[in-house]
């Protein structure tokens, strides 16, 4: 194994550790419904975040774009693979926290996701891979294109499902009744 490949192997090890941790924390490998769909777009239902991709996959792609930008600003001297391993570690940490009983309950009580039961392990894996895709994408396209993708996906998901990365963070950290009413169609 070369020194250059080491961060990629570390990223894979972090990802596999996430699978083990989520499993030991009682997360389902796949949807409790017993099958896996490529697209699980029924929001909000008990099948939210149970299949491979869903309406929240774009937010994980945006994580990758944002992580790339932040690490480029503050750690650009680090090799690309090392920055990617840092981004994977942060995304995996979020997936583990997001699937904790406390955060699941917070989503259920303070957001439109009242039937949210946490992610299946396979959905968490795809979420991290979406972040990796966003990270690689941001490394290859102009900054203006990255900004356009972030704004475009936020506007699209807000329009289609009345949710998105910004609203998700807002409602998790500082829930607003007015936003919740809007998300519920009021």
Secondary structure, DSSP 8 states (H G I E B T S, - for coil): --HHHHHHHHHHHHHHHHHHHHHHTT--SS-TTS---SB---TTSTTTT-SSB-TTHHHHHHHHHHHHHHHHHHHTTS-HHHHHHHHHHHHHHHHHHHTSHHHHHHHHHHSS-TT-----HHHHHHHHHHHHHHHHHHHHS-HHHHHHHHHHHHHHHHHHHS--HHHHHHHHHS--HHHHHHHTT-
